[in-house]
């Protein structure tokens, strides 16, 4: 195990100075450790993990409301109940039912790319990936695009800035609650802006008749049904506002980061794009596809799947520690014993193992 220098280890400015063995467990402060071992993912973050969420998670919810949202909830029982109420909305079968919404956004994005190609205009790929992601989230959550791609990449209602401020606010306050007064002066309450934006979209689309659409049922429609079936729990856990806000806050930037990483590495790594095109040709996709590759078809492309996973490894969308506490009799990891106490463990989102 190595005692890490913050600038070398956490920021990763010179990771090659550490041997693979030393990188596996790194102490970054007296009782805080970063672990790079994919084999222990379930031990730290699994549903039945003995390691509870640390106080770090409080920074991602309203400190005045215990177990404010699904991500920040530290009570196992409350978290489990909240998760069970919305888990089916994020199942693979449900996600696949949203493909028509995604396809309409892909078509518009490709149209914009064609326009850039025709004019020779340089554009910010990450910005347009985020515009695309926001519009997809709007489609599957509320039943219509928000309009980022139609607007030419403008920040509608300042939601991109609010999301950036919210992430900065929570990240910094998670380091130390002492910073809260200063952060409120700098950022105000950015979470309130995101919730207001989600409520605005909810209000604008509450009367949309989903039966008129041939696509899958949106999140909003599912939540309206849940409100009728379990009104007490719906209000108790604020499932409507929090689920819609979570989609907007957590679904857009993570998606855009992952897409940008995949496209960047695809076209800047020698031979990768060529090999992927060859895979499409060899499996007959180019001749059989009308417009877009479906989710099922993408699963049949092993090299594409490797490209996606490698892009996520090289540049994970979440670069935060997500600290867990060690309680009880402690925890043994790769021959190292972590005693109980005020200690936090984090699994590095970026794996050094290729």
N, C-alpha and C positions, 0 to 999 in steps of 0.2 A: 504494500500500500504506500502511496506517496502523499506527502503533505503538499497541497497545490498552492502555487502562486496565483492569485486571482487573475492577473493580467495574462498569464500564460495558459491557465487551465480553463477558467470559466469563460473568458472571452475567446479562447481558442486561437490566439494570434500566432502562437508557435507550437502547435501540438506535436510536431515531429521531434521535439526535444524530450518527449517522454516515451518510454518503451511500452509496448502493448500490455505487458504485465502490470506496470505501474499505473496505467490508465484505468484499470478495471475498477478500483475503488480509490477515490481521491477525497481527502479531507479538505474542505474549503473554509472551515472555521472550527473552533474548538469542539463543537458537538453537532456539526452538520457535514454530511458526506454525500458525494455524488458517485453513483454506481453506473458503470458501463457494462452491463451484462444482460443481454436480451432474455437469457434463460430465467431471470428472476422477475420478469414483468408481472406475472400473475401473483407472485408472493407479495409484491409491493402494492399493486393496483387492482388485483382481482376482486371480484364481488365478495368473496369469503376471506379477503386479506385480514390478518390480525392487526394490521397497521392502520390506525385511524387517521383521518385528515388532520393536518396541523393547523395552527392559527393562521397560517399563510392564506388559507382559503377564505377567511373572513374578509379579506381585501376585495373579493370578487362578488360581494353582496352588500346589502344595506346593513351596516353595523347595528342599526336600531332594531332590526328584525331578525331574530334567530332563524337559522335555516332558511335564509331569504330566497334562495333559488336552488335548483337541482345541483349545480356545480359547487356552490359554496356551502351546501348543507353538510354539517359534520356529524349530525345524529344519524346513526346507521338505520334506525327504525324509520325515521322521517324520510330519509333519503330513499330507502327501499320503497316506501309507499308512494312517494312522488314519482319515482322511476317507473313503477308498475303501471301507473295511470297513463303514462305517455309512451311507454316502450314500444307498443305496437305501431306507433306513428313513424318510428325509425327502423322498423324491421326491413330486411332485404326485399321481401315481396312488396311492401308498401313503397319503398324507394324506387323500385323498378316500375311501379304504376305511374310514377311521375315523368317517365321518359318523354311523352308528348310535349310536356311543358319545356323540358330541356331542349328538345329538338327545335322548337320554335325560336328559342334564344340562340342556339347554335347557328341557325339559318341567318339570323340578323347579324351575328358576329362575323360570319364569313362574308356577308355582304359588305360590312364595314371594312374588313381586311382587303377585299377586292377593290374598294374605293381608294384605300391607301396605296395599294399596288399600282393602280392606274395613274394616280397623281404623283407618285414618287415621294409622298409625304412621310417623314419619319414620325413614329408614334411611340408612346410609352406602353410597352407590352403589359406591364404589371397593372397599370391604370385600367387598361381595357379588359384585362382578365377580371379585375374587381368590378367593373361596370357590368360585365357579363354575369358574374357571380351574384351581384345584387339583383339583377333582373330575373335570374333563375330562382333565387330565394323568393322574390315577389310572386312569381308564377306558382310555385308549389305551395307557398304559404297562404297567399291571398287570392290567387286565381288570375292575376294579371301582372304584366311587367311594370316595374316602377318607372322605367323610362330613361335609365342611365345611358343606354346605347343610342337611343333616339336623340338624346340631348347632345350627343357629340362628346360624351365623357365628362360632362359637368357634374359637380357635386350637388345633387338635388337636396334641398333643405339642409345642407351642411352635415348630412349624416356620416359621410366618410370622415370628416374632421372630428365629429363627435365620437365616432368609434375609435379613432386614433388617440384622442384625448382620454377616453375611458380606459383603453389598454395601458396607456402611460400612467394614469392615475392609480390603477389597481396594482400594476407592477411595482411602482415605487412605494406605495403604502404597504405592500406586502413585504418589502424589505424592512421597514420600520414604521410603526404607527406614529412615531414622533413627528414624522414628516406630514401628517394629515393637515394641520393648519396651513402649512405652506402650500400644499397641493390644492387645497380648496381655493386659495387665493389665485393660483395659477390657472386651474382648470374649472373652478366652480364644481358643479355636480354633473359630470358628463353622462353618467348612467341615466339620470333623469331625462336627458335629451333623447337617448335611444329608446327608452320606454315610451316617451311621448310620441316619437315617430312611429313606433309599432302600433300604439293605440290609434293614431291617425289613420294608418292604413287599414286597421281593423274596422274602424268606423266607416271608412269610405267603401269597404267591400263587404260589410255585414249583410247587405241585402242582395248580394249577387246570387242568382239562382244557379247552383252548381249543376243542376240537371240539364241545363242548356249546353253544358260542355261535354265533349266526348272523352275527355281525359279523366284521370283519376281524381278522387276526392281530395280537396286541398286540406292543409293543416287547419285552416280557419273553420271549414265545414266539420272536420272531425272534432274540433274543440267545442263547436256549437252543440254537437250531438252529446259530447261528454258532459257539458253543462246541464243538459236536460236529464241525463242518466244519473249523475252524481253531483248535484248542485252544492251540497255542503262541502265536500272535499275540493270541488272546483274553486269555491270562494276561499276556503281556508288556506289553500296552498297557492292561490293566485295563479292557477294553472294556465288560464287564458293569456294574460299579459306576459307572464314569465316565459311561456313556451314560444310565443310569437317574438318576444324580445331576444330570446336565446337564438332563434333562427337568424334574425337580422344581425345580431352582434357576433355570433360564433360561426355562422355559416358562410359569410361573404369573404372576409379577409383570409381565412384559412384555405378556402377553395382557390382564391386567386393566387395565393403564395404557392400552393402546390402545382397549379397549372403553369404558372410562370417558370417555376423551377424545372418542370418536365420539358417545356418547350425550349428553354434556354439551353439545358444540357443536351437535348436532342439535336440541336443544330450547331452547337459549339464543340461537341465531342466527335472527333473524326470517325466516320464510317457508321455511326449509329443510325442516322436518318436513312441512309442507303439500305442498311440491313433491315430496317423496319418496313420500308417500301417493298423490299424483296419478299418479306414474310407475307405481306398483303397479297402480292402477286402469286406466290406459291400456293396459298390456300384458296385462291380463286375469289377473294373478296372484291378485288377491283372490278371484276366482270359481273358480280352478282349484286353489288350494292347500288341502290338507287340514289340515296343522299347520305344518310348518316349510319355509322356503325352502331348497332344496338348494344346494350349491356351484355346480352348473351353472346353476341358475336365477338365482342372484345375479350371475353373470357377464353375464346378459342385461339387467341393470339399470344403465345407464351413469351415472345420477345417483347411485345408491347407491355405485358404485365411486368417483365423485368425492368423495363425502362421506367415505368411508373414507380415501382418500389425503390429503385435506385435513386430516382429524383427525390422521393420522400426521405430517403436516408441522408442524402447529401445536403438537403435544405428542408428540414422539417418545418411544418407550418407553425408549430408551437415550440417556442424556445424557452419556456418557463419551467421552473423546477418542480412544481406540484408536490411540495414537501409532505411526507408522511412521518408520523411519530412512532417511536419504538417504545412499547409498554410491556407489561407482564414480565416474563423471564428473559426478555431480550430476543435477539434474532441472530442466526448464524448464516453468513453469506460467504461462500467460497473460502471456508476456513477462517474467516474473520468473525469474531463475536461482537455484536453491538449490544451493550447493556441497556436496560430500561432507563428512562430519565428524559430530560429535556434535550432530545436528539431528533434530528430530522434526516430522512433519507430521500434522495431523489434519483430517479433513473434518467440518465441523459437522453434527451429526445433524439439526438444525433448519435447513431451507433458507429463506432470506428471499424466494426467488422463488415467487410464488403460482402 
